[in-house]
Amino acid sequence: MDPVPTGRRPAEPFTPLHFQLVLLRRMADFDPGPVEDARHALGASLADMREANRRWQAMLRSPRPRPALSRYRSVLGEPESRVPRRIGDLDCEAWQWPLPLWPALRFEVLTAPGGAVWNEWLVRAPGAAPPVLRTVEDLTPWSCTVDEAARAFPPARPLQGTAPTRWGLALVAPDAHGAPHDVVAEFTWGLLQRTAVSSPPPRP
């Protein structure tokens, strides 16, 4: 006997395109301009972006969620590279995937021994030229990653993010005329989204 149709279609596979829309959805909370341009470049609608984010959240909140590393491999495939890395006294491994939206960047997942995920963010691709960051005017949306901003304007102070995928840095950067400014830089998935700039009080 033939099976009775249920009316349900198989779920569409969650692809790298959908994952890029998830990243964009988080970034849209800060500066929608670049996000809109990127969404159009992907040929996706606002509804597509919302649906991709809904499905991603459903995967995260499933009663039996996949381990994070398994989830990324199922969506993005095998990583482009896997490199051992030592952070302080801790040994980990950096897994990196290319994403078409950001050819000069890689999506990086840092894993602990045993496969637990410590960090997930965008970093500069190996061999890609880093941005030139000399003044506060250079700190434009999507111009740099967390570590690039911290290296360009030391000493940068980490700030508590408002969500697991968000980071902040407090730093001092000169303007084009050399005057110093206090800057709070906000990042999503490791990529700069916006800055709040003010002049520091005069020193006594």
VENRARA-V76819 format. One record per run of one state. SS is the DSSP state (~ for helix, > for strand, _ for the rest). FROM is the first residue (numbers start at 1). LEN is the number of residues. Records with the same first field share a line. If there is no record, write none. Layout:
SS->FROM-LEN / FROM-LEN
//
This chain:
_->1-15 / 28-4 / 43-3 / 61-7 / 77-4 / 88-2 / 99-1 / 103-2 / 113-4 / 125-11 / 139-6 / 153-4 / 160-6 / 175-5 / 189-2 / 199-6
~->16-12 / 32-11 / 46-15 / 68-9 / 100-3 / 136-3 / 146-7
>->81-7 / 90-9 / 105-8 / 117-8 / 145-1 / 157-3 / 166-9 / 180-9 / 191-8
//
